[in-house]
Amino acid sequence: MKANLLLAAGLLLTGAARAQTAAPPADRPWLIGLGLTSMSGYYIGTNESLDGVRLAPGLHARLALSSRLALQSGVAYQKKTTDRDESSTAQRYVQHKVLRSTVVPVLLRVALGQPRHKVQVALLGGLAFRHSDLVDQETYYYPGAAGGTFQSNQLENRLDVFLAVGAGLRYQATPRWAALADVTLNPRLGGERTQYYELLPTGLLAVGVGYSLGAARP
C-alpha cells in the first residue's frame, strides 16, 4: 500500500498544471463533506498484526485562514468482524474477532500556485490519531473424557499518535462542490511499544467530496 500512496502523491503533484483556464471558484471560509479513508496496518500488540483500515466512511471539515492557509480535520470509523470455525475429528476451534478503528487527522493545509484555481495542490502537515478497540475470543473444544472447553480472550484499547506529512488535491467541479484527495505518510510518535513494534511509517489516503459554506470573499 505504501507504494500506491507514493504513486498517488506523485499524481497529485503532477496534476496541478491541468484545468487552470476555467473561471476561478468563489473563495468561501468553510468546506464540509463526506469521504472514504484508508490507513495501512501496524502492530497493535504482542504477536498480533492488524490489517489496516480499508475504505472507512467519514466526515471532514476545512476552515480557510487565508487564500493559501487552511485548517482541516475529520473522523473516519470502521468496524471489522472476523469469525472462524475450524473443526477436525480431534478438536474444534472457533474464533470471534472484532476490531473497531477510529482515525482523526488534524492538518494544516498550504496551497501551492495561484489561489482560486479550479485545480489546486496543497502541502499537508500535522498529526493523525488512531484509536483501536480489539476483542479477540478463541475457544477450543476437546472431545472425550479428558476433554473440555478452553477459552482465550485478548483485549486491546489504545490510542496511537502519528506525524502526518503529505499532499492534497482539490478539484472545484462547481462554485460550491469539490472533489478532494489527500495522501500522507505517518511515522508513529506515541503509543504502546511492543516486541513487534513496526518502525516503518503507515500511510493514509482520504478521498471524498466537499461543499463550500459561508459568504464568498471578494
N, C-alpha and C positions, 0 to 999 in steps of 0.2 A: 504493500500500500504506500510506503514511503516514496518509492519510485514514481508512482502515479501522482502523488502530491507534488513532487518536484516538477513533473511534466505539466501539471495543472498550473503551477506558479509561472512557468515559462510562457504558457499560453496566455495567462492574464497580462503579463508584461508586454508581449508582442502584439496584443490586441488593442493597445492604446491608440495606434495610428489610424484605426478604422472609424468610419461613420462620424467624422468630426465636422462635416459640412452641414449637418442638419441644424435647424433652429435651436438655440440653447434652451434647456428646460428652466422653468421657474425655480429659484432658489428658496426652498422652504425649510424652516428650522427642524421639523420632526419627520422621521421616516420610520414607520412601523410595518411589520409584516410577518409572514409565515415562511417556514422553510424546513429543510432536512439537514441533519448534522451527522457526520461520521467521524469517529476517532479511533485510531489504531490501538491495539491492545497493549497491555502492560501486566506485569506480575503483581498480583494483589496480596498473595500470602504464600507461605512456605509450600513449595512444590505445587502451586495452583496457578496455572497460566490462564488468564481470562481472554476470551475473544473481545475484540473491540466493539464499540458502539457502531451500529450499522443503520444508517438512514433513519435516525431518531427524529420524530416530529418536534418542532419547537417554535418559539416566538422570539422575535428580535426587535430592537428599537435603536434608533440613532438620533443624537441631538447635535446639530451643527453649531459649532462655536464661532466659526468664521467661514469664509468661502472655501477654505482649504482644510481646516481642522474640525474634527467631529469626535464625540464620544459615542461608543456603541457597546451594547451588551445584548444578551439573550439567554434563553434557557431551553435545553432540549432534554427530553426524558425518554427512556426506553426500559421496557421490562422483557426479559427473555427467560423462558422456561424450558428446561430440558428434562425429559423423562426417558429412562432406560429400564428395560426389563430383560435380563439375560438369564435364561433358565437352562439347566442341564439335568442329567439323571442324578447327579450328586448334590447339587445345591441350586438355589435360585438367588439372583442378585437384582435388586431394584434400587434405582437412583432417582431422586426428585431434586432438581436444582433450579433455583430462582435467583436471577441477578437483576437488580434494579439500578440503573445508572442515570445520573443527572449531570449534565455538562453546562457550565456557565462561563462563557468568555467575557472579559471586561477589557476593552481595547480602545486605544487612541488611533484615529484614522487620519492620515496625512495625504491629501490628494496631490497627484502629480499632474504636470501640464497645466493648461489653461482651465480655470473653473467654468462650470456650466456647459461643458461639452456633453454631447449625448452619450458618449462612451468615456468613462473615467476610471483610471487606475490609481490605486492608493497603496501606501505602505501602512502596515498594521503592527502595533506593538502593545503589549500589556500582559495580562495574566489570564489563565484558564483554570477553573476549578472543576474538579470531578468528584462527585460523591458516589460511592458504591456500597450497596447493601446486598450481601450474598448469603443465601441459605442453601446449604448442600447436605441433603439427607441420604444416607446409604443404608440399606437394610439387607442383611444376609439371612437366608432361611436354610437351615441344615436339617435334612430328614433323619429319621432313625431315633433309637433310644437315647443316643448321646447327642442328638441334635438340639436345635433351638433357634431362637431369633436373636440376632446381634445387630445393633444399630450404631452408626457413626454419624455424628452431626457436626458440621463445620459452619461457623457463623463469622461473617466479616462485616463491619460497618466502619467506613473510613472516608476521609477526605484527603485528596491529593491536590497539590498546587503546582501548576506548570507555568513557565515563562512562555509567552506566545509572540512569535516574530514571523511576519509573512506579508502577503499582498492580497488586495481585494479588487474586484471589478464590479462596476455598476453600469448597466445599460438602461438609459431612460427611454422606455418604449412610448410613453405618453407624458403629458405635463405632470401627471401625478403618479403613474405606475412605473416601477423599475424592476428589472431582473438583477439579482445580486449573486456574487460568488466570492467567498473568502477562503484562503488556504494559509495555514500556519504550521510551523514546526514548534514542538513544545517540550523542551527539556524540563524534567521534573525538579522542582525546587524543594518541596516539602511533602512529608507523608512517611508512613511506616516503612522502614527499610528491612528487607528480609534477605535470607541467603540467596534468593533468586531475584533480587532487585535488578531491574533492567536499566542499563546505563544509557542506551540509545534513546533519543527523543521520540515521543509519539508524534503523530500528525493529525491535524484537524481540518476537515473540509466541510464548509457550510454553503448551501445553495438555497435560493428562495426568491420570493417576490416582496416588494415593499410598496407602501402607499404613503405619499407625502402629505403632511398636515401642517397647518399654520398659514399665516399670511405670507404671500410672496414678497421677497425682499427686492428692493429696487436695484 
